[in-house]
Amino acid sequence: MTDTPPRISVAHQGTGARLHAPAAERNADAILNLLRSHAPSSGTALEIASGTGQHVTHFATRLPGLIWQPTEIVEERRASIAAWSADAPEGTIRPPVHLDATQPGWSATYNGFDLILLVNLLHLVSTSAARTLIAEASRALSPTGRFIVYGPFLRNGRATSEGDARFDAAIRADHPEAGYKNDTDMLRWAHESGLAVIARTEMPANNLALVMVRSQETS
């Protein structure tokens, strides 16, 4: 994820070490409602690319049965996650760790999770990186765990709005290997990684959420 276009992920300096991402604030409740419908009520949760820490703090405060492991490759953002985490109930958020989930092999170290959450990342990385992430996440799930992906996607190869088309073009201009992933490709990649999609939910602002579990063949 080190080649993610830096200008796409916007965060501003807040109080102390805290960074503030307006997008994270806007979509936090919609994702929380998604988690209330599909996340396990208890267990361990891995958040890939936690960003500022706003999301994990919001979720840990409202879903106290889960113990969250935030991850982030940028040191400044790990400091922000730690600062935001102080607002969550004690013991619900572990210290953030450096994890590049687009690199192969990380599931050998981080595994057994009842929930893995990925928000707004796949459109910022290459197809090969996305496929590696999905395959590793499948291996990192517990036998009954759930992998939830949220973000912007193409639908049958097409953007859902002119705004999405412009955003996709802007990403590809900076990073030709990245850009919006096609929803049908995601379904195929999930199947190839031993995952079954059990829910597909259209989300606000043309986003899409996919809920996946390990297929019976790989459990």
C-alpha positions, 0 to 999 in steps of 0.5 A: 500500500506504499504506492497509494495516491497520497492526495486521495486520502484526505485527513486534517490535523486535529487536537494533539496527535489526532487526525480528522478525515471528513469522509470517515465522519460522514460514513461512520454511522452507515458502516456501523449499521452494516456491522450491527446487521452482519458482524458477530456480537463478540470476538476479535476484529481486524480493521485493515488500513484504519486511517485516522482511527475515527472509525475503529473508535466509533465502532468499538464504543458502540459494539463493545463485544468486539476487541479491535485490532487496528492497522495502518502503514503510516506512523503518523496515522498510527499515532492518531489511532492511538489518540482516538482510541482513548475515547473507546471503552478500556480494552476494546481497542488494541494498540495499532500495528503496522500491517501492509495487507497488500503483501503476501504472507501476513495471515501467518502472523495475524489470523483467527479473526471473527471479523475483518473490516476493510473500508475505502481501500481497494480502489486505491491499490492495484488489481494484483494488490487487491487480489492478494489482500482478499486471499490473505483475509480469507486465510486470516478469518476464523472458521466462522468469521466474516470479511466485510468490504465497503467502498466504491465499485463499478457495477458491471464495468460502469461507474454509477455516477458522473462523480464516480467516473471523475474520481476513478479517472483522477485515481488512474491518472495518478496511479494507472494500476489502481482505480475502481474495481468491478463488482463482478470481478470482486465476486470472482476473486472472493470465490477463488480465495475460498470465500462466499458472498452472503450479502451485498448491500448498496450503501449511501453515496453509491458505495457497495458493501460485500459480506463474505464468509469462508466457503464450506469447501475451505472451512 
